[in-house]
Amino acid sequence: MNTNSLSFTPIKIGPLTLKNRFIKAATNEGMCKNGIISKGLSKFHEEVAKGGAAMTTVAYCATSKDGQTFIDQAHLSKNTTKDFKSLTDAVHKHGAAAQAQITHAGAFTFLPKQFSSLKPISANGGFNKFGVMTGRYLKQKMTRDDMDKISNEFVQAAIHAKESGFDAIEIHMGHGYLLAQFITPFYNTRKDIYGGNIDNRMRYPKEVLSKVLDAVGNDIAVTVKFSQTDGKIGGNTIEEGIEIAKILENSGAHMAQLSNGLNVESIDTMFGNPLPKSSVKPKNLIIRVGMLMQPKSNEPDKEFKQLYSLETAKKIRNAVDMPLCYLGGAQNISNINTVMSEGFDAIGLGRALIYDPNLVNSLQNGSVRNSGCTACNQCVTLMYTPGGTACVEDGGYGGHKPELNTIPASQY
Ligand SMILES: Cc1cc2nc3c(=O)[nH]c(=O)nc-3n(C[C@H](O)[C@H](O)[C@H](O)COP(=O)(O)O)c2cc1C
């Protein structure tokens, strides 16, 4: 079976035209030592661009220092424009586009105490389970002034992304970060107009999207990533996922990438299977604790299945006309053909491109039919090692040079 020819045709997303349908999904690179936009990060994305994907996504670009989850993360500001410009130039050299994922952690922050607020903001106030290790035991409920401040941060980040040469920005509304803390009933029990039903819970994320669209939407693509389901009883189900998609469509989002699950409560819903267990001990304490905090149940571990998000994604496909990017467990030609024939406009690839950034070219020229990625998820445990996110398997894009992660991209 050959790769569906549609997957190698251009697609228009707002003001942007992509050369094909393959998008590198955001996978936190861990290549920004102390926030430096490094040569290592730039090379990582250049490899993906060289490897044939139409667009590569730079993961987790925080809208402010307070918005970071970890210290070794990018912050989109005027101080990072020059280095991000080197990165986007390197991507553009290969005919690909670059997208910046912009986001704020809310209460999901693990920064050393001195670097950010001791009482992080969220939809709700009260006990902050994520803050136990860093002394941020309480979170504060966002006021209207806080909402204006943070939506302006998103706008500024989008403007900086545009000035840095990015072709698109992806507003992260999934996985449990600040905007998801409004969307999911796990974290949002507000009694005002920002809490209650899904329309109310989407009110603030929608406002952020509208402001960003007004600011940059004529010049660069404004996409959104969200969780179709929270993957946990008491959280959003696909019924809410469909409503979220409709609201994003009505608000004018140029494309939605359909993710799944929450970082801690349902990581197996995000990845299609759990993180590695006892035998793997990542040096980063927080990731180690995250692995321990994975939901424990008497049920056997979810077994990885290719296209594990397809059934929910199809329901969203049937409900909206906006461009949709399928994401989750796409690993071979048959998967790609299925996604295209189900009417999705683009296909997101995370782990398969960590394993082999050249996969798209190889699929196109027929030299490879299946990714060698085994979904072992050990790339996740390497995220905050000096070399950054990489595949542990032979043949993968391992062997990053840690020293490149400390050199600014523009100074190499
Ligand atoms: C190492 C790693 C880091 C990730 N970091 C992010 C991130 O920073 N932001 C995000 O939205 N998703 C992140 N993800 C989730 C992916 O974007 C994607 O949802 C997930 O890997 C499923 O897609 P796949 O089956 O193609 O890998 C990460 C995934 C991996 C493997």
The ligand as a Gaussian input file, in Angstrom:
#p B3LYP/6-31G(d) Opt

LIG

0 1
 C        8.776000      13.517000      25.178000
 C        7.425000      14.127000      24.972000
 C        7.176000      15.427000      25.386000
 C        5.935000      16.025000      25.158000
 N        5.753000      17.340000      25.463000
 C        4.637000      17.978000      25.051000
 C        4.525000      19.385000      25.160000
 O        5.438000      20.077000      25.612000
 N        3.380000      19.960000      24.754000
 C        2.342000      19.230000      24.221000
 O        1.338000      19.795000      23.865000
 N        2.425000      17.891000      24.098000
 C        3.545000      17.250000      24.480000
 N        3.665000      15.910000      24.281000
 C        2.513000      15.139000      23.735000
 C        2.588000      14.994000      22.214000
 O        2.405000      16.223000      21.552000
 C        1.538000      14.005000      21.682000
 O        0.286000      14.433000      22.163000
 C        1.753000      12.563000      22.145000
 O        3.117000      12.214000      22.048000
 C        0.916000      11.607000      21.287000
 O        1.293000      11.682000      19.935000
 P        2.218000      10.523000      19.264000
 O        1.496000       9.236000      19.447000
 O        2.337000      10.935000      17.810000
 O        3.511000      10.524000      19.988000
 C        4.894000      15.276000      24.536000
 C        5.146000      13.972000      24.125000
 C        6.387000      13.385000      24.330000
 C        6.623000      11.989000      23.836000

